[in-house]
Amino acid sequence: MPGGRWRVVRAGEGSDRRPLEDRIADIITDEALTVGAAFPSASVLAARFGVSRPTVTKALNRLEAAGLLAGGGQGKVRTVRAVPNREERS
């Protein structure tokens, strides 16, 4: 299909169709990260979600703009600024 996006989903695997920034924000609550805790790097998240590092960086920038993450930048560790409530993001 012209202009369409294709995604390979292997048999037996579920597909999470939420935006990447929502799935990344879930890491804060799923791993019980507290305010000030170090957040995984873009490279680690890219491997975890199977997407490119620039795609992860864009999602992380959106989370910084939303106030969930702080820091970042070249050579700096991002930290958790706020713990999201699942109700707030839905």
Residue pairs with C-beta under 8 A, 6 or more apart in sequence:
7 15
9 15
16 23
19 59
20 49
20 51
20 55
20 56
20 59
21 59
21 60
21 62
21 63
21 66
22 89
23 49
24 45
24 49
24 56
24 59
24 60
24 63
25 63
25 68
25 84
25 89
27 33
27 39
27 40
27 45
28 39
28 68
28 80
28 83
28 84
29 83
29 84
29 86
33 39
33 80
33 83
34 80
34 83
35 80
35 81
35 82
35 83
36 79
36 80
37 79
37 80
38 77
38 78
38 79
39 69
39 77
39 78
39 79
39 80
40 48
41 77
41 78
42 53
42 56
42 57
42 60
43 53
45 56
45 60
46 52
46 53
46 55
46 56
49 56
60 69
60 72
60 78
61 72
63 69
64 70
64 72
64 78
67 81
67 82
68 80
68 81
68 82
68 84
69 78
69 79
69 80
69 81
70 78
70 79
70 80
70 81
71 77
71 78
71 79
72 78
